[in-house]
Amino acid sequence: MGQARRRGDLEQRIAQAQARVAATRPERLVCNGCGADVTGIHPVSARGLAGIEAIWVGQCDCGQTTFAASGDPRAVQAFFDALGSDTELKLGSQRQDGSGHETA
């Protein structure tokens, strides 16, 4: 029996994963633009982002988008460095061996 099956059926594993992400939800975010509390906080998929456990995003009434992330400190720092860079962000995926690079 595989390790995944020992953790339960597919629905149970999905519920466990959602609970792990929900446990990282910040109580509130403070807007990076105006400093107001951002209460509408939503999860964003961190699938494929090595070292990132969860990403949360909130949209302030002033129009500013604010992010929160949890996980390995170096991965979280790299995530925020990418958000703060002046270059255009491109999302992509590739195989472990580096082939099959796709961008969106």
Phi, psi and omega in degrees: 000134181286161181299320180300318181294330177292337179274356178121179179285177185303315181297321179293320179293322176297315180298321178295317179295318179296322178294321178297318179293315181300327180293340180266358184299125177291146178298321176204159172245149174254126182302132177289341182270303187248352178084003180283159174289136176253114185262334179278087185252130184232144177285150175236140181299131175253014182300130179087358178260096184303130177087351179262121179275317183205149175231135178236144180226143176224145179250119180280159176299336179281352179101351180283140175260132181237136182247152168226144179219150176227154180146205178299129184306323180291322179291320178296317179298319178296322178299312181289329174297319179294321178294325184271355182287157180278356181274157179288131178284137174231130177267141181203176177215154175205160178287163182302328181279000177093355180271165175073035182292128178230140175236156179236000000 
